[in-house]
């Protein structure tokens, strides 16, 4: 025979409280440690990604990259308007002089009236421009001095037929850029 057991209201509440599913203190501590590890590893990844983004940004938009791109554009533009008749490269290959027609020169001009000299001065790539004596290859005083790039570690020029090549290396201690570009003289 089955005997029915009757409990008082206080005993019922105590039994319900004992049978209720709950977390133990050890389970809560283990969960807290694991979630802390996950959050910390996510933070480390975010910091590393941010540092990597800043490194790439400085390489793409830093002084070395900007100077390299600017030097290439000026070199190509200057060489493309230069005459095919003459270009001078010194023995060391780190100085180039090209001769070109100015924009104000008449269309039927037969002799270039300007020169452009690329060279290194104090680790800077310089462009010096000036006038030529009419009908001769004699350079007059320069009227324009521009710094194209800073932190130049190496500069070499080479010419073959009507093409001129520039090998430029820039290094500011943090970022390094090596660029080779060429342009054909058209006039």
N, C-alpha and C positions, 0 to 999 in steps of 0.2 A: 503494500500500500504506500501510496505517496502521501507524504505529509506536506502540507503547505506551510511555508514559513512566512510569518508576517513580520515585517520590519516597521519600525517607527519612521516617521518622516525624517528625522535627523539621521537615522541609519541609512535610509534611501539616498539622501543627499551625499553622504560619505561614500557609499558604493558607486554612485554615479561619478563622483569626483575621481575615484581610484580607477575606474574603467575608461575614463576619457583619454583619447590619444593625445600625446604631448611630446615635446622634444626634451631630451635630457640636457643637462648642462654641458656634458662632453660633446654631444652632437652640435650644440650651438657654438662651442669653441672651435671645433674642427671646421665648421662651415664658415665662421668668421676668418679663420686663417686662410682657407682656400680662396675666399672671395678677395681678401687683401692681396694675395699673390697674383690673382688675375688682374686686379685693378693696377697694381704696381707694374706688371709686365706691359699692360696697355699704355701706361704713362711713359715707360722707357721707349717703347716703339714710337710714340708720338714725338718725343723729344728727338730721337734719332732721325725721324723723317723731317722734322723742322730743320735740324742741322744740315741734313743732306740737301734740302731745298735751298737753304742759304748758300751753301757751297756752289751748287750749280748756278744759282742766280748770279753770284759774283764772277763765276767763270764766263758766263754768257754776256753779262752787262757791265763787267768791271773795266777798269782802265786798259788792261792789256787787250781785251777783245775789241773795245771801241777803237783804240789806237791802231790795232791791226787792220780792222775793216776800213777805217778812214785812210790809212796809208795806201792800202791797195787801190781804193777808188781814185785817189789823187794821182798815184803812179800810172794807173791805166789811162786815165783821162789825159794826162800830160803826154804820155808816150804815143797815144793814138793821134794826137794832133802834131806830132814831131815829124820832121822831114826824114826821108829815107837816106838822104845823101851823107849824113854824118851823125855819129854819136861817139862820145868819148868815155872810155872806162879806164880808170887808173890801173897801175900794175897790181895793186892789192885787190882790185875788184870791188872796193867798197865806196867808190864815188862814180857817179854817172852824170854826164852832161848831154842833154839833147837840145836840139834847135828847132824852133817852130815859128809859124806865122801867127801874129797877134790877130785878134778879132777885128781890129781896125785897119789891118793891112789890106791894100787893094786886091781885088780878085785876080788880077793879072800879075801879081808880085812874083818874081822869080827867085828871090833870095829871102830866107827867114830873117825876121827882125827881132826875135826874142830867143833867150836861152833859159833852160831850167837845169839846176844842179842839185842832185840828191847826194847827201853825204851825212856822216856821223859827226856830231860835235857834243862832247860831254854826255855820252850815252843817249843822245837824242837824234832821231832821224830828222834832218833839216831839208827844206826845199828853199833854194835861193833862186830868184828869177830876176832877169834884167834885160836890157836892150843889147843888140848887136850893132857893130858899126856897119853901115850900109854897104853891101856887096862884099863883106869880109867875114871871117869867122872870129873876129876880135870881140871879146866880151867887154862891155862897158860896166860901170859901177852897178851893183845890184840895187833894185828898188823894192824888193820884197823878200823878207826872211820869215819863214813859217816853220814852226815845230810840228811835224806830222805825228811823231810817236816818241814816247819816253821809255826808259828802261830797255834800250836796244842792247842785246847781247851779241848779235851777229848780223851783218849786212853784207850781201854779195850780189853783184850784178854780172850778167853774161849777155852777150849779143850774138845773134846768128842771123845772117841775112837781114831782114827788116824787123825781126822780133827781138825784144829785150825782155830778159827775165830778172826778177828780183826775188832773192831769198832773204827773208826777214825773220829774225827770232827775237821775241820780247820776253823778258823775265823780270817780274817785280818782287820775287822772293816767295810769293804765294801762288801766283798763276803764271803759266808759261804758254806761249803761243809761237808756233812755227808756221810760216806762211810762204808759199811759193806762188808767184803770179807772173804772168807774162802778158805783153801787149805788142801789137804790131803797129809799126809806124806807117801812117797812111799818106803823108804828103811828100 
